[in-house]
Amino acid sequence: MLAFVTVGSTQFDALVQATLSPTVLSTLRRKDYTRLIVQCGNSNFELASAISEGQKLVIEREGVDIELWKFKSTLQDVYEKADLIISHAGSGTILDVLRLGKPLLTVVNTTLLDNHQQELASALARLGHLQYSDVHHHSDLAATIETFEPSSLVPFPPFDGSRFAKLLDQHMGFE
């Protein structure tokens, strides 16, 4: 199976470092993930200097084949192929993944200015749409992956653009 990790357009050193730790890789392997793709952005980690812009690095660790790269113009094709997505808790990424019906485990980037990622991840987890973790210790992410049950997630409702129009019409007094 394929797991995909994305940091989005930001730098999220802790997520990349935790993902590449023996603890997390061993956990992924025990859960039958034999392939891992990591979109690392501009994160600083042990292999960052080996990845040129537009290039990828392929390695194997703990029985997992790993592909690392910085950015692509779209992540849609990787989202569609992945069996599990581990992502920063950015709203755009979360909505893209949930709309595809993919299992999502988010990790809050606590280095950002405010706590919006925590609020969003927490709210969507309470609704059952995703699970979230932190990466203060590599074992935190590993434990979350170990207990993650995608079948227990509640499907995200499909997009309905008419809801905003109705709300706006009501607010403006047209209804």
C-alpha positions as CSV (number, residue, x, y, z in Angstrom):
1,M,0.0,0.0,0.0
2,L,1.0,3.6,-0.5
3,A,1.2,6.3,2.1
4,F,1.7,10.0,1.0
5,V,3.0,12.7,3.3
6,T,2.6,16.4,2.3
7,V,3.8,19.6,4.0
8,G,2.0,21.7,1.4
9,S,3.7,25.0,0.4
10,T,5.2,25.4,3.9
11,Q,8.2,24.2,5.7
12,F,7.4,21.5,8.3
13,D,10.7,20.0,9.4
14,A,9.2,18.1,12.3
15,L,6.7,16.2,10.1
16,V,9.3,15.2,7.6
17,Q,11.8,14.2,10.3
18,A,9.2,12.2,12.2
19,T,8.0,10.5,9.0
20,L,11.5,9.3,8.1
21,S,12.3,8.1,11.7
22,P,12.7,4.3,12.2
23,T,9.8,4.4,14.6
24,V,7.3,5.7,12.1
25,L,8.7,3.8,9.1
26,S,8.5,0.5,11.1
27,T,4.9,1.3,12.0
28,L,4.0,2.0,8.4
29,R,5.6,-1.3,7.4
30,R,3.7,-3.2,10.1
31,K,0.4,-1.7,8.7
32,D,1.4,-3.0,5.2
33,Y,2.5,0.3,3.7
34,T,5.5,-0.7,1.6
35,R,5.6,2.6,-0.4
36,L,5.9,6.1,0.9
37,I,6.0,9.4,-1.0
38,V,7.0,12.5,0.9
39,Q,6.4,16.0,-0.5
40,C,8.9,17.8,1.7
41,G,8.7,21.3,0.4
42,N,11.5,23.5,1.8
43,S,11.8,21.5,5.1
44,N,15.2,21.0,6.7
45,F,16.0,17.4,7.4
46,E,19.0,15.0,6.9
47,L,18.4,14.4,3.1
48,A,17.2,17.9,2.1
49,S,20.4,18.8,0.4
50,A,20.2,15.7,-1.8
51,I,17.0,16.8,-3.4
52,S,17.3,19.4,-6.2
53,E,14.3,21.5,-7.4
54,G,12.2,19.4,-9.8
55,Q,14.0,16.2,-8.9
56,K,13.2,13.3,-6.6
57,L,15.3,11.1,-4.3
58,V,14.4,7.4,-4.0
59,I,15.7,5.4,-1.0
60,E,14.7,2.4,1.1
61,R,14.5,2.3,4.9
62,E,12.9,-0.2,7.3
63,G,11.4,-2.2,4.4
64,V,9.7,0.9,3.0
65,D,10.5,2.2,-0.5
66,I,10.5,6.0,-0.1
67,E,10.3,8.7,-2.8
68,L,11.0,12.3,-1.7
69,W,10.5,15.5,-3.7
70,K,9.9,19.2,-2.9
71,F,7.0,20.4,-5.0
72,K,4.7,19.5,-7.9
73,S,2.2,21.7,-9.7
74,T,-0.6,19.4,-8.5
75,L,-0.9,16.7,-6.0
76,Q,-4.2,15.3,-7.3
77,D,-2.7,12.3,-9.0
78,V,-0.8,11.3,-5.8
79,Y,-3.9,11.8,-3.6
80,E,-5.8,9.5,-5.9
81,K,-3.2,6.7,-5.8
82,A,-2.5,6.9,-2.0
83,D,-4.2,4.6,0.5
84,L,-3.3,6.9,3.4
85,I,-2.5,10.6,3.4
86,I,-0.6,12.2,6.2
87,S,-0.7,16.0,5.9
88,H,-0.1,19.3,7.5
89,A,-3.5,20.6,8.7
90,G,-3.8,23.3,6.0
91,S,-7.4,23.9,5.0
92,G,-6.8,23.5,1.2
93,T,-5.1,20.2,1.6
94,I,-7.7,18.9,4.0
95,L,-10.6,19.8,1.8
96,D,-9.0,18.4,-1.3
97,V,-8.3,15.0,0.4
98,L,-11.6,14.7,2.2
99,R,-13.5,15.5,-1.0
100,L,-11.7,12.5,-2.6
101,G,-12.9,10.3,0.2
102,K,-9.3,9.4,1.2
103,P,-8.2,8.4,4.7
104,L,-6.6,11.5,6.2
105,L,-4.3,11.8,9.2
106,T,-3.4,15.5,9.8
107,V,-0.5,16.8,11.8
108,V,-0.8,20.4,13.2
109,N,2.2,22.6,12.4
110,T,2.6,24.4,15.7
111,T,5.3,26.7,14.3
112,L,2.8,28.8,12.5
113,L,1.6,32.1,13.8
114,D,-1.8,31.2,15.1
115,N,-3.6,28.1,16.1
116,H,-6.0,27.8,13.0
117,Q,-4.6,24.4,12.0
118,Q,-5.3,23.0,15.5
119,E,-8.9,24.4,15.5
120,L,-9.7,23.0,12.0
121,A,-8.1,19.6,12.7
122,S,-9.8,19.3,16.0
123,A,-13.2,20.3,14.7
124,L,-13.1,17.9,11.7
125,A,-11.8,15.1,14.0
126,R,-14.8,15.6,16.4
127,L,-17.0,15.2,13.3
128,G,-15.2,12.0,12.5
129,H,-13.8,13.0,9.1
130,L,-10.1,12.7,10.0
131,Q,-7.7,11.9,12.7
132,Y,-4.9,14.2,13.9
133,S,-1.6,13.8,15.7
134,D,1.3,15.9,16.7
135,V,5.0,15.3,16.2
136,H,6.5,16.5,19.4
137,H,7.9,13.0,19.6
138,H,8.3,10.6,16.7
139,S,6.4,8.0,18.8
140,D,3.3,10.3,18.8
141,L,2.9,10.0,15.1
142,A,3.8,6.3,15.1
143,A,1.1,5.6,17.8
144,T,-1.5,7.5,15.8
145,I,-0.7,5.5,12.7
146,E,-0.8,2.3,14.6
147,T,-4.3,2.9,16.0
148,F,-5.7,4.6,12.8
149,E,-8.7,2.9,11.4
150,P,-9.8,4.4,8.1
151,S,-13.0,2.4,8.1
152,S,-14.2,4.3,11.2
153,L,-14.0,7.7,9.4
154,V,-17.3,9.5,8.6
155,P,-17.5,10.4,4.9
156,F,-17.1,14.1,4.2
157,P,-20.3,15.6,2.6
158,P,-20.0,16.4,-1.1
159,F,-19.6,20.1,-2.2
160,D,-22.8,22.0,-2.6
161,G,-22.2,25.4,-4.1
162,S,-25.8,26.4,-3.8
163,R,-25.6,26.5,0.0
164,F,-23.5,29.6,0.0
165,A,-25.8,31.3,-2.5
166,K,-28.9,30.5,-0.4
167,L,-27.1,31.8,2.7
168,L,-26.2,35.0,0.9
169,D,-29.7,35.5,-0.5
170,Q,-31.1,35.1,3.1
171,H,-28.7,37.5,4.5
172,M,-29.5,40.1,1.8
173,G,-33.2,39.6,2.3
174,F,-33.9,38.0,-1.2
175,E,-35.6,35.0,0.4
